[in-house]
Amino acid sequence: EGGEEGGGGTRRQALCLGACTDDALGEGGVPKKAPISRTRMIQALQKMRRRQNRLNRLLRLRQEEFESKSEEEKETLRKAFKLADPMGTGSLSSRSLRLALREVGLYPKSDVEKRELKILCEECTVVDLDFLLFCFEAVPRARQLLRDLRHQPLLQDFMFYDKDQSGTLDEEECAWILNRLYTWNLDGVGLQQMTREFSVLFDKCKQPGTDLVEFEGFEFLISEAQEKYNRIVSERESYIQQQAGLKDEVMREHADEIAFLWDTFGRAASKGTDGRQLATLEEVQRMLAECVVAPHEKGAPMIGMIFKEVDTQNAGCIAFPAFLRLVRRLRAKILDASQEELQCCFQRYDRDRSGYLDINEVSALVTELGLAPQSREDQNILKGLLSQVDRDSSGQVEFDEFRVFVQRIAERIRAIRTCRERQAAA
C-alpha cells in the first residue's frame, strides 16, 4: 500500500504537471507564455545594458575630467579623500565629508556657514559618496555654498576698499587686503607660498589688458585665495607637528596660532649642538613681549619661574614643545592674576546681575579696557574670536568666557601687528 500510495502521489504529480504542460501548449504543442517571458527578459537586459553603458560613459568622462585637472589639485583631492577615509572603504559619511572639505580648504567661519555646510554634507551622503562624487558633486556644491553665503559681506568689503568708487581694485589694493586677511598664522615658508599663489590668482582675475579687477573677479580671487590659504596653513601645521613631535591635543590647544608661534620661536632661538632650535630665558622673554603675552607687570615675574619648570634638563634653554608649555602655563597664571580686576569691570556692565553680557556690552567693555579694534581687519578678528569663545552661540558671554576673550583679543591684535611689521621689513 505504501508503494501504491507513493506511486499514486507520483502519478498525481505527473498528471498535474501534464495538465499544466497541456495548458501551456498552444497549437502544435508550441508553448504560449515562454516567448513573452523571454522577450520581456531580453528587453530588461537591454535596458540594463543601456543604463550600464551610460554609467560607464559618465564614469569615463568624469575620469577624463579629473585627469585634466592640475597635478596640485588632483593631489589635494586625493589626499583629502584618503585622510577622511582612513579605512579605505571608498565612500565618505557626512562627518568624514566635512573633514575632507576642510582638508581641501573649504570650511566654515560662522555659525550660519557651519549649519548650512552640515546640511549639504548630509544631502551629499544620502547615497554612497565615492571619490568621483566627492570631486564633482560635494566639492563644487560646498564651494558655491560658501561663495553665496559670503557674497554680501564681501561686496561690502569691496565697496569699502574701493575709495575712488571706480568699481575696480588694482593689484596693490588687492595685495593689501590679502595681506591682512590671509597671512596670519603663516611662517616664512607659508608666507612665500601664499605670495606666489596670490600673484597667479590675480593674473587669472584681472580684466584683459589691465591690472584691475571688478567685483566678480575680486570675489573669485578672495574665494580661491582663502582655499589656498587654508590648505597652506594645514600643510605647515602638519610639517610643524612632525618636526616638533607635537601631540594632537597640543595642536588643538594652539589651533590657529601654531605656525605663527613656530615662526616666532625660530626667529629668536639658536641652533643647538644636536641641530634643534633652542631658546634661552632672555630669548623667550623677547618672544613673549613681542607678540604672545603682554609685557605686563603681572606676567614678567612669572616667566622666569615657569621657564625653570619647563626646563626639565636644567640646560638653561628649551625647545619648541617646552616653549608651548610655558605659553600655556603663563596664560593661565595671568588669567588668574587679572581675575579680580576683570570681575569688577564685568559686574559693572552686568547691570541686571544675570551673570552674562550681550555682544554690545562686551564691545563697550573691550573699548574701556583699551582693546577697541583700530581697523576693519581688527573688527573681523574680534568677531572671529568672540564666536570661538561663545561656544554655545547664545550671543551672551559669561565671565569665564569673557576673560579668555579679553586675553585672546589682546594677544591676537598684538601678534597680527607683529606679522605686518615683519612683512614690511621683509
HELIX and SHEET records of a PDB file:
HELIX    1   1 GLY A    2  ALA A   24  1                                  23    
HELIX    2   2 GLU A   27  GLY A   29  5                                   3    
HELIX    3   3 ALA A   34  GLU A   67  1                                  34    
HELIX    4   4 GLU A   71  ALA A   84  1                                  14    
HELIX    5   5 SER A   94  VAL A  104  1                                  11    
HELIX    6   6 ASP A  111  CYS A  124  1                                  14    
HELIX    7   7 PHE A  131  LEU A  133  1                                   3    
HELIX    8   8 PHE A  134  ALA A  138  3                                   5    
HELIX    9   9 VAL A  139  TYR A  161  1                                  23    
HELIX   10  10 GLU A  171  LEU A  181  1                                  11    
HELIX   11  11 GLY A  188  CYS A  205  1                                  18    
HELIX   12  12 PHE A  215  ALA A  244  1                                  30    
HELIX   13  13 ASP A  248  GLU A  253  1                                   6    
HELIX   14  14 ILE A  258  ALA A  268  1                                  11    
HELIX   15  15 LEU A  281  MET A  287  1                                   7    
HELIX   16  16 LEU A  288  VAL A  292  3                                   5    
HELIX   17  17 ALA A  300  VAL A  310  1                                  11    
HELIX   18  18 PHE A  320  ALA A  337  1                                  18    
HELIX   19  19 GLN A  339  TYR A  349  1                                  11    
HELIX   20  20 ILE A  359  GLU A  368  1                                  10    
HELIX   21  21 ARG A  376  VAL A  389  1                                  14    
HELIX   22  22 PHE A  399  ALA A  425  1                                  27    
SHEET    1   A 2 LEU A 169  ASP A 170  0                                        
SHEET    2   A 2 LEU A 212  VAL A 213 -1                                        
SHEET    1   B 3 SER A 270  LYS A 271  0                                        
SHEET    2   B 3 GLN A 277  THR A 280 -1                                        
SHEET    3   B 3 CYS A 317  ILE A 318 -1                                        
SHEET    1   C 2 TYR A 356  ASP A 358  0                                        
SHEET    2   C 2 GLN A 396  GLU A 398 -1                                        
END                                                                             
